[in-house]
């Protein structure tokens, strides 16, 4: 069953990562949405750049660190800022995927070369 909102998808991905990603792989979410104008101004003043993906995954590769940005979408499309950040990730030889389901997220991990254990 596909989560119906982006927030539900985000929680489902966090649960999935807790079950299938093991050290030395690390990951985090970047909670940049919500909180109103004051919170937005605070985040901007602290250096948060618009358009960054919802999740960042890092895994040591043989020659360089695998960096994967995951933008979660449940029906909407990327903003111009998100498309610009996607281009910047790719220019830095990092991976970036827009995912609309847990299956998309698992596929993004596989393509990037991030090992996962179980489902």
N, C-alpha and C positions, 0 to 999 in steps of 0.2 A: 504494500500500500504506500503510495506516494504522499509524503507530508503535504498538507494543503496550504500552509503559509511558510514564508521564508524563515520566520522564527522557529517554527516546528522543524523545518529541515535543518536549521543550524544546530538545534539541540540534538537531533538524530545523528548528525555528523559528529558532534562532540562525543556522544555515546559510542558510536562506531570506532572513532579514533582511540578512545579509552580501552576498547576491547582488542583492536587489531594492530596498533602501532606500539612497538617496543623500543627501548633504548638500543642503539644510540639515536634513533629517530626522535626529534622533538617537534612540537607544533604549538601553535597558539591561535586564538581568535583575536580579531581587532574590532572591539565594540565601538565603532565610530558613529553609529546612528542613534537617534533618539536623544532625549534629554532637553530638548528645546534650545532656544537661541543662546542662553547663558552658557549651557554646557558646550554647545558648538563653538562659541567664542573661546572658552577655556581650552578646548582640545586644539583649536587652531593656534592659539598662543603657545601651546606646548609643542607645536611642530607637526601635528597630524596633517598629512597631505590628503586632499580629496581624491577619491577614486581607488584607494588601496583595497586589495581583496579582503574578503571576510576572514580567511584563514591562511596561515603561512606554515608550511611544513619544510623542515630541514633534515637531510639525511647525509651522512658522510659517504661520498662515492670513492672510487679507487683513486681518481686524480683530482677531483674537485667536489665541493659540497653540492648536493642536489637541492635546489630551491624550487618549491612549488607554491604558487599562489592560487587559491581557489576562491572564486567569486560565486556565491550561491544566489540562485534566482528561482523564484516560484511564480512564474507567469510574466514578470516584467523583463525588460531588456537592459543592457548596460547603458550607463550614462556616458556622455562624452569624456568625462574625467576617468571613468573606469576603462574605457577603450584606450585612452592615452597611457594609463598605467600598464595595461596589458602589453602595449607596444614596447614600453620601457623595460618590462620584465624580459620580453623576448630579445630585445637588444642587449641585455645583460646575460644572455644565454641561460636564463631561468625559465622554468616551466610555468604556465598559467592556463587555467581552465575555468570555464563557466560551467557550473554543474547545477542541474535541476532535480537530481535524484541521488539516492545513495549509490545506485549502480554507476552513475556518472562519476561520483567521487572515487569509487573503487577503481574504475577504469583510469582516471587521472593519475592515481597513485601508481598503477601498473605501468602506464606509458612513461611517467617520469623516472621510474626505476626505484621507487620507494617500496621496500619489502613490507608486507603485512602478514599477520599470523592469524588465521581463522577468520570467521565472519560472524 
